[in-house]
């Protein structure tokens, strides 16, 4: 029902303003089958983009969804819900750099990357390293950024980094310096 109400509001706002509006309908589900049912329904409603929590939803399910999105002309926004359980403790877990590579291999168009500023602050050099890992075709070794060897992604598509979480207009100079203009900056909540 939420998908219906959201898409109704989007269509109404577009008609009233003449501007393109959008929302990331979250298709994450307990099973891959239910996830695909939700994705198909979002497409039927005219949603141009959907969202998936790739860690909680599963990497194989994410790959299935990414391939479906490519075939159906839909964008796939990736949320990293639960990442901190895996990557925050420096003594065990999976580093976010590895989670970034897994997502790039699995598929997706956008991925929340941390911001260095705002609520999702993180180490600047490490964040720049995984931003490069997301979107560049070739990443040279740079140990200051946590990149321990050259990595050539060849023709594998990149992923656009997303800055979100407590950012506001006063962060713009820092965000542009960190992300450049090849990124998504999400304002409006989580402050």
Secondary structure, DSSP 8 states (H G I E B T S, - for coil): -HHHHHHHHHHHHHHHHSS-----EE---SSHHHHHHHHHHHHHTT-SEEEEEHHHH-HHHHHHHHHHHHHHT-EEEEE-TTHHHHHS-TTSS--HHHHHHHHHHH--SEEE---SSSTT---HHHHHHHHHHHH-SEE--BGGGTB-S-EE-TT----EEEE-SS--GGGHHHHHHHHTTSEEE--SS--
